Amino acid sequence: MSEGFAIRPIARMESDLPEKFGVPRQAGIVEALEGRIVFEPEFRNPDALRGIEGFSHLWLIWQFSKALREDFSPTVRPPRLGGNERMGVFATRSPFRPNSLGLSCVRLLRVERDGERGPVLIVGGADLLDGTPIFDIKPYLPYADCRPEALSGFAPDPGATLRVEFPPGTEERLPPEKRAALRGVLENDPRPRYQDDPERVYGLDFAGRNVKFRVEGDTLTVIAVEEEK
């Protein structure tokens, strides 16, 4: 058996989130967040997607491309535990893994035919940042992949959501089709879980805008939505 196995991207994600800050912690949490899966030139054959529109959801196998490291740590500090307790890396979904691979279930919204880039998959609920390499795509099968009786360890639920408030006229600085996704990202509190400073101003890059906000208690208040320079 080979000691090593080289894999290459078959596609890349196009997303409104160019940085790790703000990317949902799990797939499916922000269903309104749309992304485009654009195939690499050698995989733009429509035959490779024949039958895919019969499935509502897909598994994506991808790379934590902004969390690559050479060394191996057997334990990590999950944000869910406040960053204060170590757990085994294989008992978490930490990006700091030996092969830096991620696994996400996304909703297939439609297939678009792009004359130059071939078929493009439009998906909802992805937790991948812009430019993420995708290594494989597989259909989700509810009778095989869904296990209602499964235990969730130290992450039994997605966590509490925040109330989001926009000053008058601020939300309108985003295109209408992007507003629900931004609200979803903010409601799920993009801050590191161990940070709780009501005076701190955070900046989130989203859809070509920089969104500045503060959080106090269970309320997130947007301060400004500015076009990126």
Secondary structure, DSSP 8 states (H G I E B T S, - for coil): --S------SEEEE-S--SSTT--SSTTS-TT-EEEEEE-GGG--GGGGTTGGG-SEEEEEEE-TTS--SS--SEE--GGGTT-S-EEGGGS--S--SS-EEEEEEEEEEEEEETTTEEEEEEES----TT-EEEEEEE--HHHH--TT---TT--S-----EEE--TTTGGGS-HHHHHHHHHHHHT--S-TT---TT--EEEEETTEEEEEEEETTEEEEEEEEE--
